[in-house]
């Protein structure tokens, strides 16, 4: 019996018919691992190099599939397959109060979290940079200059992050998704009453007729 596990793979236990067969499998797996480490993959053989930047619809869809299968370095928490259906995805640049300069990040939207990943310069490896719970953050528009597609992610337990998008489509989608999540959580907690519909303005003739009718009722009530 032996077990195969990894940072992005659910552990699997294998039972062999004999000790000799188990030893054969263990040796085969170890040989494959050594060969893969001794021969680093070049950018021309890595699908990630073709999918970034993900500036087209087909690239986004293929990148979603790639993230669910590819290894992610320094991963923490439950596997990405257990985070729910993958939503929007794009390359952004992020800056916070502790670091200088923009940092490129692959930002991925899930039902409960916003996942932040980084990619090396050769577009070969993906590394885990953290995740933000959607119920604890909201997007606020900060850009005051035309042509700058920027917003800020703020929350009570989250350090403010300034996010810069490369195109208007990314900016529009992120603002809509993250502000929508904030509105939904606010409604679910506060249970605000529905707005009161304004009354329609009456015409002058209708108002005069109602005043005359009211005066007649008042006079009849006295007599």
C-alpha positions in Angstrom: 0.0 0.0 0.0 1.3 3.5 -0.9 -0.2 7.0 -1.0 0.2 9.8 -3.6 -0.4 13.3 -2.4 0.5 16.9 -3.4 -0.3 20.5 -2.7 -3.1 20.6 -5.4 -4.0 16.9 -5.5 -6.4 15.0 -3.3 -4.5 12.2 -1.6 -5.0 8.8 -3.1 -4.2 5.4 -1.5 -3.2 2.5 -3.8 -3.2 -1.2 -2.8 -0.9 -3.5 -4.7 -1.2 -7.3 -5.0 2.3 -7.9 -3.7 5.3 -6.2 -2.2 7.2 -6.7 -5.5 4.5 -4.9 -7.5 4.4 -2.0 -4.9 8.2 -1.7 -5.2 8.0 -1.6 -8.9 5.4 1.2 -8.9 7.3 3.2 -6.3 10.5 3.0 -8.4 8.7 4.0 -11.6 7.1 7.1 -10.0 10.4 8.2 -8.5 12.1 7.8 -11.9 9.5 9.9 -13.6 9.7 12.6 -10.9 13.5 12.9 -11.3 13.3 13.1 -15.1 10.7 15.9 -14.9 12.8 17.9 -12.5 16.0 17.4 -14.5 14.4 18.6 -17.7 12.7 22.0 -17.0 9.9 22.8 -19.3 10.6 25.6 -21.9 8.0 28.3 -22.6 7.3 26.9 -26.0 6.0 23.7 -24.4 3.9 25.3 -21.7 0.3 26.0 -22.4 0.3 28.9 -19.9 2.6 31.0 -22.2 -0.1 30.8 -24.9 -2.9 31.8 -22.6 -1.4 34.9 -21.1 -2.3 37.6 -21.4 -5.9 36.4 -21.3 -7.2 39.2 -23.5 -9.5 37.0 -25.6 -12.6 35.0 -24.6 -11.2 31.6 -25.7 -8.0 32.3 -23.7 -10.0 33.0 -20.6 -12.0 29.7 -20.9 -8.9 27.6 -21.6 -7.1 29.3 -18.7 -10.0 28.4 -16.3 -9.5 24.7 -17.3 -5.7 25.0 -16.9 -6.0 26.3 -13.4 -8.1 23.4 -12.3 -5.4 20.9 -13.4 -2.0 22.7 -13.2 0.1 22.6 -10.0 0.1 25.9 -8.0 3.1 26.5 -5.8 2.8 27.3 -2.1 -0.9 26.6 -2.1 -2.8 27.0 1.2 -6.2 25.7 2.3 -8.6 23.5 0.5 -7.9 22.6 -3.2 -9.0 24.9 -6.0 -11.4 22.2 -7.2 -13.4 22.7 -3.9 -13.8 26.4 -4.2 -16.8 26.2 -6.5 -17.4 27.3 -10.1 -14.7 29.5 -11.5 -16.1 32.9 -12.6 -14.3 35.8 -14.1 -10.5 35.9 -14.5 -8.1 38.5 -15.7 -4.6 39.9 -15.3 -4.4 43.0 -13.0 -1.8 45.1 -11.3 -2.1 45.5 -7.5 -0.4 47.9 -5.0 -0.9 48.0 -1.3 0.4 50.3 1.5 3.4 48.1 2.4 4.9 47.5 -1.0 6.2 49.9 -3.6 5.3 49.5 -7.3 2.7 47.6 -9.1 2.6 43.8 -8.9 1.1 41.7 -11.6 -1.5 39.3 -10.4 -3.9 36.8 -11.9 -7.2 37.6 -10.2 -9.8 34.8 -10.2 -13.4 35.1 -9.1 -15.1 32.3 -7.1 -18.5 32.2 -5.5 -17.1 32.8 -2.0 -13.6 34.1 -2.6 -11.4 36.2 -4.9 -8.2 34.3 -5.6 -4.8 36.0 -6.2 -2.1 34.2 -8.1 1.2 35.2 -9.6 3.0 34.0 -12.7 6.8 33.9 -13.2 8.5 35.9 -15.9 8.8 32.9 -18.2 5.1 32.1 -17.9 5.9 28.6 -16.6 4.8 28.4 -13.0 1.8 29.8 -11.0 2.2 30.7 -7.3 -0.5 31.2 -4.7 -0.6 34.8 -3.3 -3.7 34.6 -1.1 -7.5 34.8 -1.2 -10.1 37.4 -0.2 -13.5 36.5 1.1 -16.1 38.2 -1.0 -18.4 39.0 1.9 -15.7 40.9 3.6 -14.6 43.1 0.7 -16.1 45.6 -1.7 -14.9 47.5 -4.7 -14.7 51.3 -4.6 -14.0 53.5 -7.6 -10.9 55.6 -6.9 -9.6 56.8 -10.3 -10.2 60.5 -10.8 -8.3 60.7 -14.1 -9.9 59.8 -17.4 -8.5 56.6 -19.0 -7.3 55.1 -15.7 -9.2 51.9 -14.9 -8.6 51.6 -11.2 -10.6 50.6 -8.1 -9.8 49.8 -4.5 -10.7 46.7 -2.6 -11.5 47.6 1.0 -12.8 45.7 4.0 -12.8 45.6 7.8 -10.1 42.9 8.1 -8.4 43.4 4.8 -5.6 45.7 3.9 -6.7 48.2 1.2 -5.6 47.0 -2.3 -5.5 49.3 -5.3 -6.3 47.4 -8.4 -5.5 48.5 -11.9 -7.1 46.9 -15.0 -5.7 46.7 -18.5 -8.9 47.2 -20.3 -12.4 48.5 -19.8 -14.0 45.1 -20.0 -12.0 43.8 -17.0 -12.8 47.0 -15.0 -16.5 46.8 -15.7 -16.8 43.1 -14.9 -14.9 43.4 -11.6 -16.7 46.5 -10.4 -20.1 44.8 -11.2 -19.3 41.5 -9.6 -17.7 42.9 -6.4 -20.2 45.7 -5.9 -23.0 43.2 -6.6 -21.7 40.9 -3.9 -21.6 43.8 -1.4 -25.2 44.8 -2.2 -26.4 41.2 -1.8 -24.7 40.8 1.6 -26.1 44.2 2.7 -29.6 43.3 1.8 -29.4 39.9 3.4 -28.2 41.4 6.8 -30.1 44.6 7.0 -33.4 43.5 5.5 -34.1 47.1 4.4 -37.8 47.8 3.6 -38.8 48.3 0.0 -38.7 51.9 -1.2 -42.0 53.9 -1.1 -43.3 54.7 -4.5 -43.9 58.5 -5.1 -47.4 59.6 -5.5 -48.6 60.8 -8.9 -49.2 64.5 -9.2 -52.9 65.4 -9.7 -54.0 67.9 -12.2 -55.3 71.3 -11.1 -58.9 70.4 -12.2 -58.9 67.2 -10.2 -57.6 69.1 -7.1 -60.3 71.8 -7.4 -63.1 69.1 -7.8 -61.9 67.3 -4.6 -61.8 70.6 -2.7 -65.3 71.5 -3.8 -66.6 68.0 -2.8 -64.9 68.3 0.6 -66.5 71.8 1.2 -69.9 70.4 0.4 -69.5 67.5 2.8 -68.4 70.0 5.5 -71.4 72.2 5.0 -73.8 69.3 4.9 -72.3 68.0 8.0 -73.1 71.3 9.9 -76.7 71.6 8.6 
